[in-house]
Structures are given as C-alpha cells and as structure tokens.
Amino acid sequence: MNVIVVGAGIAGLSTAWSLVKAGHSVSIVEQGPIPNPLAASGDHHRIIRRAYRAGTGYGRLITEAYEAWDEMWADLGESHLDARGFVCFSREPGDEAEEYRQGLEEGNFPFELFEPDAAVKRWPFLEPGSFRYAYYSPEGGALHCRKIAAELASWLRANGANVYEKSKVTAIDSEAGHVVLESRETMQADRIVVTAGAWVLKLFPELGGELKTYRTALAYVEPPVDLKAAWEAAPVVLDVGGAVDGYVIPPSGGAGMKFGSGLHRVPTSDADWNREPVPGEGEAIRNLFSPPIARIEEYEVTEVVTCAYTFTEDEKFLAHEKGRCLVVSACSGHGYKFGAAVGRRVAAAVGDGDVAGLKRWLRAEVASQAEDVRRLSD
C-alpha cells in the first residue's frame, strides 16, 4: 500500500517507521526541518514514566510503550532514553503528585516514599518544610526527542521511505487521496495518515469542536553552582505538587535543565501565534517552582522556547477517519511517551482497517483480551 504521512513529529515518524517495517511504500512530509523545533515533540527532551492517575487506563498502556521504544532502539542501534527515574513532591492533600502515587499503587509499580527531612538530605535543592512527602520511582526518565527524530529520519531514508522536509501541506482531498503542497505539487496515496499536531486544525477545521490548541513556553535554566552536581545526579521531577502542574528535567543528553508548567498556557486558534518569547516569560515560569525548590531567584534563565499543542477535553488521544485519511492527534504534551507505541498501533490499523480498535486503544479503553492478543499477533 502507498501511504503518505503528514507531519514528522514523534507520532508521524513512528507511524512511518512501523509502516515501512510492515512492507508499505511510505512518504513522510514535514513543513519544517526534521526535527522541527516548533513542533510539540521538537524540544530536546520529554518525560517518560509509569505514573498515571488511577483509573485513566494509560497506566495499563505504558508497558506497551516501553516495549515499543525497545523495538525502536534495536532498529536505531542506540537507546535515547536516560532512565534516571522520577520523583514527585506532594504539597497538598489530593494534589497531582498524590494522584500519581495512587496510580503507581494501582499498577503495582515500584516507588520509595521519603519523609520531608530525608528528601531534603537526598535532594539538597529542596526547600525544607515546603512539602508533605516525596516519592521516587526508578522506572522513568527523559527521552531525547531531537536525537530520536534525526535518527528516525535517517533510518527511514536508509530503508526506502521518501522523507520530505520543508514541504508544507496546504490541503488534503480525503476522498481522492490527494495531498497538495505549498509549492502546488500534488501527491497521491492509497492511504493518508495525518499527525500534524497543533497544525491539524488548519487542514481539518471541522475538528475544532474536539481539539483545542494552546501556546505555552518552557524555561531552560542554569542552577546555582553549588547545586549543579545535585541536579546532574537527580531524577526527573514529574510533579512539584500543589496546583503548579510543574515538572523539571535535569541536564540530560547534552541539553540543559528545563522547567515547564501546565499553568503557563493560553488558548489560541493559530498554532503559529506568538511563538516568540515575551520579556520576563522565563522568569515567570521559573518562579512557579518555589516552593518546593529553594533559592529559585538564583536559577538563571538561559533560554525560553515556545510550544504549540492540542488538547482534547478529556486529555485522551483522538483518531478521526475521513475517506482515505486517518487523523491522529496526541492528548497534550503527555503524548510523547507513547509515541513509538502509537506509531505501531496506527500502522496496524492502516494495514488491517480496524480503526475502531485503534480508537479504543488510543482512548485507553479496555478491549477484550482475545481481541488485544489477536491484534498484537497479526
């Protein structure tokens, strides 16, 4: 089958990788370079972890995600996962950090609880008395996004796929299987998979009722000199507790230390809107992390990068079929960790036509055991 994949973020690249392995003829088209720093998955690193709120269903899928990454590492010849584990700090009863702990308990995943004094002793960048407890899990870390994207593009080229960079798609005829480029060239396919991230609404505006686009920013910082060694050895901070929805990725894979917060986002109707950082934006993000991080004003902001991404209302993946076209959208920034698994599942659905089964998996809905075994063994 001749398949065009529109969008070379992690979902598109992983789908193309899986399609090639299944024997399909594949072209992948990206509006910018690969990796594209403007893409939701185009930053230096993203978190992978097993912690999910109890009952969401994604805790069940994360093992498959790890298996898919292992398959990809084998093909690429190198792992791009810094498996340093993750830590959370709970500051209020029922906060996100506590919900993640409950998810670990539900999945019977390993973690170690720390009383506040013990946590401060182990991670000296913490402010004493600013959190209720901490916990550490060894099963998590940082995925190195740009290295993954670059190597997947190289792998695709080496294995017969057509990889088109700086080739913006302006229109798709879902019934005819036509893809129109900004250059006015037209491409033809038996099947089209659209993984265009925050730009998907430019191609399919009718999905605006299900997908909302947001603009956010991330702050790269330089920690105080006397705390650099502690941060170099630290796990990923999945959640700093309270209402911040904040995470920290320590220096990893040659990239600097990053602060990101779910509080720092604004809705937009245009993925290209306001992509330049505004004065003071990095410091505003940084300051959200005190408490529990001590001496926050001593962390120098070295770079601010912006990001555009889509949300569904329930923060679950979306799949939409129209004619020969299958649109797949991530469920916010949380989607990266499932990227390799999403690619395998989308490629399987393209091959066997079971889009309904794909949708159930993307939404983490429970399928019958017999059905899941059949799909994975086909």
C-alpha atoms as one frame of an Amber mdcrd trajectory, in Angstrom:
protein
   0.000   0.000   0.000   1.185   3.520  -0.797   0.890   5.661   2.348   1.631
   9.349   2.919   2.252  10.511   6.495   1.720  14.234   7.037   3.728  15.586
   9.953   7.101  14.330  11.244   6.725  14.693  14.981   7.111  11.566  17.073
   3.715  10.122  16.072   4.334  10.624  12.356   7.902   9.344  12.393   6.921
   6.309  14.476   3.982   5.567  12.181   6.238   5.772   9.137   8.780   3.503
  10.854   6.124   0.880  11.587   4.589   1.128   8.110   7.970   0.582   6.460
   8.563  -2.462   8.659   5.167  -3.814   7.574   6.194  -3.583   3.919   4.257
  -0.495   2.822   5.562   2.200   0.469   5.880   5.286   2.648   6.377   9.011
   2.157   6.533  11.365   5.139   6.040  15.100   4.609   7.091  17.760   7.136
   6.536  21.520   6.876   9.842  22.331   8.582  13.151  20.579   9.195  13.383
  17.234  10.998  13.490  17.653  13.934  11.275  20.735  13.805  11.915  22.908
  16.904   8.419  24.429  16.576   6.687  21.055  16.851   5.156  19.867  20.123
   7.650  16.994  20.111  10.521  19.069  18.770  12.179  20.112  22.028  15.311
  18.453  23.441  13.677  16.053  25.871  10.382  14.739  27.240   9.477  12.697
  30.299   8.544   9.033  30.299   7.152   7.468  33.480   4.688   4.884  34.703
   2.735   7.209  36.978  -0.809   7.938  35.840  -3.897   8.865  37.767  -5.732
   5.762  38.919  -8.499   4.755  36.547  -7.356   6.675  33.442  -6.300   3.489
  31.666  -2.953   4.830  30.477  -1.150   3.060  33.299  -2.047  -0.181  31.505
  -0.628   1.050  28.202   2.717   2.316  29.456   4.280  -1.164  29.453   3.466
  -1.453  25.745   5.003   1.994  25.248   8.273   0.840  26.836   8.243  -2.291
  24.641   7.758  -0.175  21.521  10.675   2.071  22.455  12.858  -1.005  22.985
  11.947  -2.205  19.492  12.873   1.197  18.111  16.220   1.296  19.971  17.048
  -2.083  18.446  16.386  -0.745  14.947  18.268   2.502  15.534  21.173   0.705
  17.181  21.160   3.036  20.182  18.853   3.929  23.063  17.852   7.556  23.509
  16.320   7.109  26.956  18.066   8.479  30.024  16.484   6.115  32.579  17.278
   8.131  35.707  13.856   7.598  37.323  11.471  10.272  38.565  10.450  11.945
  41.793   7.296  13.759  42.937   6.618  16.105  45.853   3.159  16.348  47.372
   2.321  19.730  48.909  -1.439  19.444  49.378  -3.796  16.525  50.057  -5.185
  15.255  46.748  -2.779  17.209  44.540  -1.478  15.803  41.280   1.602  14.312
  42.907  -0.633  12.356  45.274  -2.844  11.206  42.392   0.216   9.936  40.550
   1.246   7.978  43.660  -2.181   6.347  43.741  -1.727   5.383  40.104   1.598
   3.720  40.912  -0.078   1.803  43.719  -2.926   0.724  41.432  -0.466  -0.574
  38.830   1.780  -2.173  41.445   4.729  -0.196  40.095   7.783   0.296  42.326
   8.409   3.511  44.269  10.037   4.625  47.517   8.456   7.100  49.942  10.542
   9.800  51.653   9.725  11.906  54.665  10.499  15.618  54.068  13.791  15.686
  56.006  15.088  12.592  54.222  14.101  14.042  50.846  15.929  17.335  51.513
  19.019  15.391  52.542  18.941  13.385  49.325  17.984  16.313  47.051  19.533
  19.453  48.589  17.884  21.815  46.094  14.592  21.407  48.017  13.225  23.957
  50.491  12.725  22.383  53.940   9.188  22.445  55.255   7.630  23.152  51.853
   6.138  19.729  51.046   4.353  16.852  52.802   6.342  13.929  51.406   8.283
  12.792  48.352   8.496   9.552  46.433  10.945   8.177  43.899  10.394   5.577
  41.168  13.265   4.035  39.197  11.017   3.437  36.171  11.124   6.697  34.277
  13.433   9.284  32.815  13.994  11.554  29.824  13.562  10.714  26.145  15.911
  12.693  23.887  13.470  13.949  21.259  15.715  15.643  18.739  18.119  12.716
  18.624  15.194  10.332  18.144  13.732  12.412  15.309  17.045  12.793  13.481
  17.846   9.096  13.691  14.340   8.006  12.692  14.535  10.226   9.599  17.899
   8.659   8.729  16.519   5.161   9.326  13.515   5.860   7.089  15.722   7.084
   4.250  18.019   4.076   4.614  15.029   1.724   4.488  13.411   3.075   1.338
  10.972   5.717   2.595  10.688   9.134   0.984  11.361  11.870   3.551  10.334
  15.383   2.527  11.448  18.236   4.766  10.366  21.881   4.417   7.373  20.717
   2.377   4.242  22.305   3.790   0.918  20.585   3.122  -1.825  23.133   2.426
  -4.766  20.886   1.530  -5.857  17.254   1.610  -8.525  15.659  -0.573  -9.529
  12.800   1.703 -11.761  11.089  -0.837  -9.296  11.171  -3.725  -6.199  10.579
  -1.598  -4.525  13.783  -2.783  -2.061  15.856  -0.743  -1.385  19.374  -2.028
   1.866  21.116  -1.121   2.529  24.837  -0.777   4.569  24.531  -3.967   1.296
  23.412  -5.672   2.692  19.960  -6.272   0.256  17.114  -5.665   0.991  13.736
  -4.109  -1.262  10.674  -4.449  -1.698   7.838  -1.936  -3.880   4.843  -1.170
  -3.971   5.995   2.449  -3.048   9.251   4.224  -2.158   9.486   7.902  -2.201
  13.000   9.360  -0.158  13.551  12.516   0.201  17.315  12.198  -0.029  18.181
  15.883  -1.187  21.714  16.600  -1.429  22.407  12.857  -4.064  19.728  12.234
  -6.904  22.262  12.517  -5.504  24.156   9.535  -6.150  21.037   7.463  -9.276
  19.786   9.234 -11.037  22.780  10.821 -14.101  20.627  11.477 -12.169  19.019
  14.361 -12.202  22.328  16.227 -15.043  21.075  18.403 -12.870  18.235  19.709
  -9.356  19.695  19.629  -8.198  22.883  21.315  -4.838  24.489  20.587  -2.672
  26.066  23.270   0.506  28.087  23.274   2.932  27.570  26.125   6.598  28.140
  26.885   9.410  26.295  28.640  12.302  27.832  30.530  15.850  26.485  30.393
  17.852  27.461  33.455  21.312  27.311  34.935  21.196  26.233  38.617  23.403
  27.743  41.325  26.981  26.492  41.126  26.836  24.625  44.442  23.706  22.713
  43.325  24.845  21.708  39.836  26.156  18.313  40.928  22.929  17.551  42.799
  20.842  18.354  39.722  23.160  16.405  37.396  22.501  13.295  39.508  18.820
  13.996  40.198  15.875  12.094  38.762  13.327  13.818  36.580  10.877  15.817
  38.703   7.491  14.708  37.427   5.428  16.961  39.680   6.316  19.652  42.226
   2.947  19.355  43.929   0.236  21.872  44.653  -1.579  23.419  41.707   1.517
  24.215  39.615   1.362  21.142  37.339   5.102  21.668  37.159   7.925  19.375
  36.052  11.712  19.644  35.864  14.075  17.776  33.567  17.672  17.958  34.828
  20.542  18.311  32.341  20.325  15.246  30.084  21.616  14.173  26.706  23.636
  17.332  26.222  20.623  19.608  26.807  20.213  21.988  29.712  17.845  21.920
  32.673  14.196  22.657  31.885  11.191  23.959  33.843   7.671  23.503  32.462
   4.255  24.183  33.982   0.698  23.442  32.898  -0.305  26.789  34.410   1.689
  28.629  31.770  -0.510  28.143  28.715  -3.033  30.189  26.790  -5.607  29.043
  24.230  -5.105  30.113  20.635  -6.787  29.471  17.313  -3.472  29.527  15.440
  -0.504  27.222  16.094   1.832  29.876  14.688   0.576  32.614  17.021   3.041
  34.438  19.306   5.860  31.921  19.032   8.495  34.425  20.122   9.092  34.549
  23.909   7.986  37.724  25.647  10.189  39.678  28.106  10.158  38.145  31.578
   8.383  34.981  30.459  11.177  32.665  31.531  11.417  34.203  34.986   7.632
  33.926  35.405   7.819  30.198  34.651  10.821  29.710  36.903   9.171  31.434
  39.838   6.247  28.986  39.805   8.618  26.357  41.199   9.204  27.998  44.570
   8.256  26.122  46.698   9.413  23.358  46.769  12.657  24.395  45.031  14.774
  26.627  47.234  16.681  29.764  46.179  14.711  29.971  42.955  15.904  33.501
  42.172  19.439  32.121  41.807  18.453  29.990  38.818  19.477  31.934  35.730
  17.119  31.680  32.768  19.278  30.893  29.736  16.622  30.244  27.077  12.866
  30.294  26.605  11.269  28.103  23.941   7.623  28.158  22.927   5.405  25.235
  22.102   2.001  24.770  20.477  -0.006  21.630  21.123  -3.534  20.296  21.144
  -5.817  19.048  23.905  -8.988  17.040  23.861 -11.378  17.875  26.679 -10.635
  14.611  28.478  -6.909  14.678  27.590  -7.055  11.453  25.592  -5.745  10.674
  22.130  -8.027  11.290  19.165  -8.442   9.413  15.884 -10.719  10.602  13.082
 -11.291   8.798   9.802 -12.423  10.635   6.670 -12.289   8.917   3.299  -8.778
   7.651   2.722  -7.448   9.827   5.521  -6.801   8.918   9.154  -6.127  11.835
  11.514  -4.352  11.023  14.772  -3.784  13.652  17.447  -1.955  13.485  20.738
  -3.629  14.337  24.014  -1.400  17.272  25.069   2.274  17.193  25.940   1.741
  13.864  27.683   1.587  12.110  24.333   5.306  11.831  23.615   5.983   8.858
  25.874   3.500   6.783  23.867   4.909   7.891  20.510   6.538   4.626  19.447
   3.509   2.584  20.558   1.092   4.954  18.815   3.066   4.524  15.602   2.849
   0.739  15.823  -0.894   0.818  16.511  -1.670   3.326  13.752   0.348   1.315
  11.231  -1.529  -1.838  12.258  -4.869  -0.079  11.746  -3.799   1.143   8.302
  -2.963  -2.446   7.425  -5.997  -4.264   8.817  -8.608  -1.491   8.677  -9.557
  -1.828  12.356  -9.824   1.889  13.099 -12.454   1.215  15.771  -9.946  -0.919
  17.658  -7.318   1.779  17.250  -9.675   4.370  18.726 -10.356   2.178  21.762
  -6.628   1.742  22.337  -5.874   5.443  21.898  -8.545   6.255  24.480  -7.155
   3.564  26.822 -10.483   1.764  26.816 -10.454  -1.875  27.838 -10.702  -4.293
  24.917 -11.345  -7.980  25.304  -8.205  -9.981  25.998  -8.792 -12.124  22.904
  -9.095  -9.043  20.689  -5.892  -7.474  22.015  -3.927 -10.695  21.633  -5.195
 -11.057  18.053  -4.207  -7.507  17.075  -0.723  -7.735  18.559  -0.034 -11.120
  16.941  -1.297 -10.209  13.443
